[in-house]
Amino acid sequence: MKLIELKIHPSGKDGWGSKDLVFANDITQLYGPNGAGKTPVIHSIAFALGYPVRYRDDIMAKCSSVSLTVEHEEEFFTLERYISDRFHIEVSERGSNEPRVFYNEQEFSQYLFSRLGLSPLALTTNKSEPTYPYISTFLPLFYIDQDAGYTSAYKPPGSFIKDQYAEMIRLGIGIAPKHSFEAKRFLIEKKRKLDLVHIQIVNTEEFIRKLEEQSDGDNVSVAELEDDLGKLRYELEELRNSFDATNDADYVLQRLIREKQNKRHNLFSSIKDLESRISGFNKIKGEIEIEINTLSLNEESRRLFSSFKDICATPGCGLFTSSSDSYGKNLLYLRDQIKDLDRNTSFQKIRVDEYSSTLRKLDEEIASLESNLTREGENSHTTSLIAAISALTRSIIDRQGKKEVMERIESERHDYVQLLNKRRALQGDISSFEGGASSSNDIRILEFRNSYRKKIIEWLDVLSTMNVSRDITVDSDFNVLFGTERLSQFSGSTLLRTVLALRAAFFELFISMGCTSIEFLIFDTPRQHDIETKDFAAFIARLKNICKDNRAQIVFSTTEYQYNAAEGDIEWQPEFLGFEQPMYLGVIDNNQVPS
């Protein structure tokens, strides 16, 4: 979800409102002195998204509502929330005549999560009761409040969900919850989906294999085929328009003959390689059969020994039990290997037959082209020209068909990778559900923790954070340990820089993973006496690079540091006259008061 436009509406003729505040694609900066009203504007973004905000009395009295237009997956909708003690949000969707009205955060959160493509599961409260996440529990990952936001990596207005920070990160990056209240039901559903994905993967593999067979084993890209087609079409056009068509025709025929001879050589090499593989498979199969015979002789010897009463005096003595079990396992393993070799041999023989058929066709085409080269005799020049045009046309048709096959192969391979990722995600979810609260089997969590640790170190360096260990550990709940110290042990400039590093590291990683539910990071004014201007400038510059390389937005307010807006950036400045200084909110001229 991206931010498009914000507007604060006045209450009555003398109420306070804002201009139409349009968000930048990259960085939106609010630059103004203390008391200019930056914080109410920043608060209004979160407020319109359902976040609980406590406005001062003058805002409550002078402003009526906040409207925020957002976009998600090319769909635009406007959220208008009324400034009052009661929860009241109206959502207007483009193409819909009637707005949707919400009177509590729970229903609105369910709606917005659904619109953003998130599917929250029932979680567990601190009192072991079922609950669902709210916008007020999720948004603090991307919104840093001026008052308490710079004291922690996650500072929600309330914490009622068990391991709430970890659960919100899991929700954002698409990983199963740690404390699902309905784990068993969802485990069954995930396993059912996994079985379906397995079937899709096998079918896709088989389809790709058949398409690759149609491509005659040529390992060429769509771009290369497109380039070949362009050359062939150009050559055909030149031949048609040439004044010396006979010589040009001979040249084209000779070039096509060389191309087909090269292709024949490559195909012949591929056939020899496949035949060599088949021979190797047969040798391995023979060695395995010898091993099976040896095992059989050993088993016969065991039976003979066990029949001697001096060695095994009592029936069922068990002396050779382990040997018998080992024989059975080894025999089964070797026979499975022979089955695999037989399958591979059969598949390679099919490919040899297909390549041999293609080779015979190439030989016929080469012979036909050679027979049409210009010879002395009546009508020979015309025959050569017609043959060249015909050969070029066939080559174009052949390349076009192969291009379509390769395009389909690339499309299927892309879908195949998506299916593998989906299977991996389902397997991770199943591991999490089966492992319960202490589970750390999901490889995605391990990868995220490792990447998060590296990003934190990078951002600490960007902010020139001193006296903080780079020996960082991220635990299974995404809490960070700096050597032997926790974040709560820091204060002043060190705490501010570290919190900024944690927030930026998470956001960069979140965006780079392709997560699109939230695509913005909002910083209310940090205490700039705790951070040097050059370090904060380096911090914003790095965020700008993230915005340029990804679909991401940064919104921040500042009193001292003024960012030099570049392409894709916007600076919001206070434009209303105040008693002592310009303000972001004020009386709007020609205000239309609702009747």
Solvent accessible surface area in square Angstrom, and as a share of the most:
residue,aa,sasa,rsa
1,M,1,0.00
2,K,20,0.08
3,L,2,0.01
4,I,55,0.28
5,E,58,0.26
6,L,0,0.00
7,K,53,0.22
8,I,3,0.01
9,H,48,0.21
10,P,22,0.14
11,S,47,0.31
12,G,32,0.31
13,K,141,0.60
14,D,93,0.48
15,G,1,0.01
16,W,70,0.25
17,G,0,0.00
18,S,0,0.00
19,K,96,0.41
20,D,81,0.42
21,L,21,0.10
22,V,72,0.41
23,F,11,0.05
24,A,4,0.03
25,N,103,0.53
26,D,17,0.09
27,I,0,0.00
28,T,1,0.01
29,Q,1,0.00
30,L,0,0.00
31,Y,60,0.23
32,G,4,0.03
33,P,59,0.37
34,N,116,0.59
35,G,58,0.56
36,A,0,0.00
37,G,14,0.14
38,K,11,0.05
39,T,35,0.20
40,P,30,0.19
41,V,0,0.00
42,I,0,0.00
43,H,26,0.12
44,S,1,0.01
45,I,0,0.00
46,A,0,0.00
47,F,7,0.03
48,A,0,0.00
49,L,1,0.01
50,G,1,0.01
51,Y,16,0.06
52,P,59,0.37
53,V,28,0.16
54,R,226,0.82
55,Y,18,0.07
56,R,191,0.70
57,D,122,0.63
58,D,64,0.33
59,I,12,0.06
60,M,67,0.30
61,A,73,0.56
62,K,70,0.30
63,C,2,0.01
64,S,39,0.25
65,S,2,0.01
66,V,0,0.00
67,S,16,0.10
68,L,0,0.00
69,T,24,0.14
70,V,0,0.00
71,E,14,0.06
72,H,10,0.04
73,E,125,0.56
74,E,154,0.69
75,E,99,0.45
76,F,61,0.25
77,F,2,0.01
78,T,41,0.24
79,L,0,0.00
80,E,46,0.21
81,R,20,0.07
82,Y,71,0.27
83,I,14,0.07
84,S,55,0.35
85,D,139,0.72
86,R,199,0.73
87,F,34,0.14
88,H,44,0.19
89,I,0,0.00
90,E,42,0.19
91,V,0,0.00
92,S,56,0.36
93,E,47,0.21
94,R,174,0.64
95,G,91,0.87
96,S,59,0.38
97,N,150,0.77
98,E,134,0.60
99,P,53,0.33
100,R,126,0.46
101,V,61,0.35
102,F,15,0.06
103,Y,146,0.55
104,N,59,0.30
105,E,33,0.15
106,Q,79,0.35
107,E,91,0.41
108,F,0,0.00
109,S,0,0.00
110,Q,90,0.40
111,Y,18,0.07
112,L,2,0.01
113,F,3,0.01
114,S,78,0.50
115,R,49,0.18
116,L,6,0.03
117,G,63,0.61
118,L,23,0.11
119,S,93,0.60
120,P,32,0.20
121,L,33,0.16
122,A,3,0.02
123,L,8,0.04
124,T,18,0.11
125,T,18,0.10
126,N,93,0.47
127,K,166,0.70
128,S,79,0.51
129,E,94,0.42
130,P,77,0.48
131,T,22,0.13
132,Y,81,0.31
133,P,5,0.03
134,Y,51,0.19
135,I,6,0.03
136,S,11,0.07
137,T,1,0.01
138,F,2,0.01
139,L,4,0.02
140,P,1,0.01
141,L,4,0.02
142,F,0,0.00
143,Y,6,0.02
144,I,0,0.00
145,D,31,0.16
146,Q,66,0.29
147,D,118,0.61
148,A,37,0.28
149,G,1,0.01
150,Y,1,0.01
151,T,62,0.36
152,S,31,0.20
153,A,18,0.14
154,Y,21,0.08
155,K,90,0.38
156,P,25,0.16
157,P,75,0.47
158,G,35,0.34
159,S,76,0.49
160,F,73,0.30
161,I,2,0.01
162,K,87,0.37
163,D,54,0.28
164,Q,7,0.03
165,Y,32,0.12
166,A,2,0.01
167,E,3,0.01
168,M,0,0.00
169,I,0,0.00
170,R,7,0.03
171,L,25,0.13
172,G,6,0.05
173,I,19,0.10
174,G,50,0.48
175,I,11,0.06
176,A,7,0.05
177,P,16,0.10
178,K,35,0.15
179,H,23,0.10
180,S,18,0.12
181,F,93,0.39
182,E,54,0.24
183,A,31,0.24
184,K,170,0.72
185,R,139,0.51
186,F,31,0.13
187,L,32,0.16
188,I,126,0.64
189,E,61,0.27
190,K,39,0.17
191,K,86,0.36
192,R,121,0.44
193,K,74,0.32
194,L,23,0.11
195,D,85,0.44
196,L,89,0.44
197,V,2,0.01
198,H,66,0.30
199,I,100,0.51
200,Q,86,0.38
201,I,4,0.02
202,V,92,0.53
203,N,90,0.46
204,T,16,0.09
205,E,78,0.35
206,E,71,0.32
207,F,72,0.30
208,I,17,0.09
209,R,72,0.26
210,K,99,0.42
211,L,12,0.06
212,E,63,0.28
213,E,39,0.17
214,Q,111,0.49
215,S,4,0.03
216,D,35,0.18
217,G,42,0.41
218,D,40,0.21
219,N,151,0.78
220,V,47,0.27
221,S,45,0.29
222,V,25,0.14
223,A,76,0.59
224,E,92,0.41
225,L,5,0.02
226,E,79,0.35
227,D,78,0.40
228,D,48,0.25
229,L,1,0.00
230,G,36,0.35
231,K,126,0.53
232,L,6,0.03
233,R,108,0.40
234,Y,146,0.55
235,E,30,0.13
236,L,16,0.08
237,E,86,0.38
238,E,86,0.39
239,L,4,0.02
240,R,141,0.51
241,N,97,0.50
242,S,33,0.21
243,F,212,0.89
244,D,74,0.38
245,A,21,0.16
246,T,36,0.21
247,N,93,0.47
248,D,53,0.27
249,A,0,0.00
250,D,26,0.13
251,Y,122,0.47
252,V,4,0.02
253,L,0,0.00
254,Q,82,0.37
255,R,43,0.16
256,L,3,0.01
257,I,13,0.07
258,R,121,0.44
259,E,61,0.28
260,K,39,0.16
261,Q,79,0.35
262,N,95,0.49
263,K,51,0.22
264,R,82,0.30
265,H,121,0.54
266,N,93,0.48
267,L,9,0.05
268,F,86,0.36
269,S,52,0.33
270,S,42,0.27
271,I,11,0.05
272,K,102,0.43
273,D,72,0.37
274,L,6,0.03
275,E,71,0.32
276,S,72,0.47
277,R,111,0.41
278,I,19,0.10
279,S,51,0.33
280,G,27,0.26
281,F,41,0.17
282,N,79,0.41
283,K,140,0.59
284,I,81,0.41
285,K,59,0.25
286,G,28,0.27
287,E,113,0.51
288,I,17,0.09
289,E,74,0.33
290,I,115,0.58
291,E,83,0.37
292,I,22,0.11
293,N,92,0.47
294,T,61,0.36
295,L,22,0.11
296,S,37,0.24
297,L,113,0.56
298,N,87,0.44
299,E,10,0.05
300,E,101,0.45
301,S,52,0.34
302,R,45,0.16
303,R,141,0.51
304,L,109,0.54
305,F,100,0.42
306,S,39,0.25
307,S,74,0.48
308,F,94,0.39
309,K,167,0.71
310,D,146,0.76
311,I,74,0.37
312,C,20,0.12
313,A,83,0.64
314,T,85,0.49
315,P,137,0.86
316,G,83,0.80
317,C,55,0.33
318,G,44,0.43
319,L,108,0.54
320,F,44,0.18
321,T,75,0.44
322,S,86,0.56
323,S,53,0.34
324,S,39,0.25
325,D,79,0.41
326,S,53,0.34
327,Y,47,0.18
328,G,36,0.35
329,K,144,0.61
330,N,62,0.32
331,L,22,0.11
332,L,119,0.59
333,Y,131,0.50
334,L,19,0.09
335,R,127,0.46
336,D,62,0.32
337,Q,60,0.27
338,I,25,0.13
339,K,120,0.51
340,D,64,0.33
341,L,19,0.10
342,D,59,0.31
343,R,149,0.54
344,N,66,0.34
345,T,14,0.08
346,S,59,0.38
347,F,53,0.22
348,Q,14,0.06
349,K,104,0.44
350,I,86,0.43
351,R,63,0.23
352,V,18,0.11
353,D,95,0.49
354,E,61,0.27
355,Y,11,0.04
356,S,29,0.19
357,S,38,0.25
358,T,23,0.13
359,L,22,0.11
360,R,144,0.53
361,K,125,0.53
362,L,8,0.04
363,D,53,0.27
364,E,119,0.53
365,E,61,0.27
366,I,15,0.08
367,A,59,0.45
368,S,48,0.31
369,L,2,0.01
370,E,80,0.36
371,S,61,0.39
372,N,35,0.18
373,L,47,0.23
374,T,40,0.23
375,R,142,0.52
376,E,175,0.79
377,G,54,0.52
378,E,159,0.71
379,N,105,0.54
380,S,17,0.11
381,H,106,0.47
382,T,77,0.45
383,T,60,0.35
384,S,0,0.00
385,L,47,0.23
386,I,108,0.55
387,A,12,0.09
388,A,0,0.00
389,I,48,0.24
390,S,42,0.27
391,A,3,0.02
392,L,0,0.00
393,T,50,0.29
394,R,119,0.43
395,S,7,0.05
396,I,25,0.13
397,I,115,0.58
398,D,67,0.35
399,R,49,0.18
400,Q,56,0.25
401,G,32,0.30
402,K,18,0.08
403,K,26,0.11
404,E,98,0.44
405,V,26,0.15
406,M,12,0.05
407,E,70,0.31
408,R,117,0.43
409,I,1,0.00
410,E,81,0.36
411,S,56,0.36
412,E,22,0.10
413,R,105,0.38
414,H,115,0.51
415,D,64,0.33
416,Y,47,0.18
417,V,76,0.44
418,Q,96,0.43
419,L,24,0.12
420,L,54,0.27
421,N,80,0.41
422,K,101,0.43
423,R,65,0.24
424,R,89,0.32
425,A,30,0.23
426,L,10,0.05
427,Q,79,0.35
428,G,5,0.05
429,D,9,0.05
430,I,17,0.09
431,S,31,0.20
432,S,7,0.05
433,F,17,0.07
434,E,103,0.46
435,G,31,0.30
436,G,34,0.33
437,A,49,0.38
438,S,106,0.69
439,S,14,0.09
440,S,50,0.32
441,N,99,0.51
442,D,1,0.00
443,I,82,0.42
444,R,32,0.12
445,I,2,0.01
446,L,76,0.38
447,E,82,0.37
448,F,7,0.03
449,R,49,0.18
450,N,69,0.35
451,S,39,0.25
452,Y,1,0.01
453,R,74,0.27
454,K,101,0.43
455,K,43,0.18
456,I,0,0.00
457,I,39,0.20
458,E,68,0.30
459,W,0,0.00
460,L,0,0.00
461,D,82,0.42
462,V,35,0.20
463,L,0,0.00
464,S,48,0.31
465,T,2,0.01
466,M,137,0.61
467,N,137,0.70
468,V,9,0.05
469,S,43,0.27
470,R,77,0.28
471,D,104,0.54
472,I,7,0.04
473,T,72,0.42
474,V,8,0.04
475,D,52,0.27
476,S,43,0.28
477,D,28,0.15
478,F,1,0.00
479,N,64,0.33
480,V,14,0.08
481,L,53,0.26
482,F,1,0.00
483,G,23,0.22
484,T,127,0.74
485,E,63,0.28
486,R,129,0.47
487,L,22,0.11
488,S,100,0.65
489,Q,111,0.49
490,F,20,0.08
491,S,83,0.53
492,G,36,0.34
493,S,40,0.26
494,T,34,0.20
495,L,22,0.11
496,L,0,0.00
497,R,24,0.09
498,T,0,0.00
499,V,0,0.00
500,L,1,0.00
501,A,0,0.00
502,L,3,0.01
503,R,6,0.02
504,A,0,0.00
505,A,0,0.00
506,F,8,0.03
507,F,0,0.00
508,E,21,0.09
509,L,14,0.07
510,F,0,0.00
511,I,12,0.06
512,S,68,0.44
513,M,88,0.39
514,G,54,0.52
515,C,22,0.13
516,T,61,0.36
517,S,5,0.03
518,I,5,0.03
519,E,3,0.01
520,F,0,0.00
521,L,0,0.00
522,I,0,0.00
523,F,2,0.01
524,D,0,0.00
525,T,10,0.06
526,P,2,0.01
527,R,85,0.31
528,Q,15,0.07
529,H,147,0.66
530,D,25,0.13
531,I,10,0.05
532,E,95,0.42
533,T,77,0.45
534,K,131,0.56
535,D,8,0.04
536,F,2,0.01
537,A,31,0.24
538,A,44,0.34
539,F,0,0.00
540,I,0,0.00
541,A,52,0.40
542,R,57,0.21
543,L,0,0.00
544,K,18,0.07
545,N,71,0.36
546,I,8,0.04
547,C,4,0.02
548,K,127,0.54
549,D,116,0.60
550,N,54,0.27
551,R,112,0.41
552,A,1,0.01
553,Q,4,0.02
554,I,0,0.00
555,V,1,0.00
556,F,0,0.00
557,S,0,0.00
558,T,0,0.00
559,T,28,0.16
560,E,111,0.50
561,Y,22,0.08
562,Q,85,0.38
563,Y,22,0.08
564,N,134,0.69
565,A,46,0.36
566,A,56,0.43
567,E,164,0.74
568,G,29,0.28
569,D,17,0.09
570,I,61,0.31
571,E,46,0.21
572,W,12,0.04
573,Q,95,0.42
574,P,20,0.13
575,E,119,0.53
576,F,22,0.09
577,L,178,0.88
578,G,34,0.33
579,F,216,0.90
580,E,168,0.75
581,Q,49,0.22
582,P,65,0.41
583,M,57,0.26
584,Y,9,0.03
585,L,15,0.07
586,G,9,0.08
587,V,78,0.45
588,I,41,0.21
589,D,120,0.62
590,N,139,0.71
591,N,37,0.19
592,Q,153,0.68
593,V,79,0.46
594,P,118,0.75
595,S,162,1.05
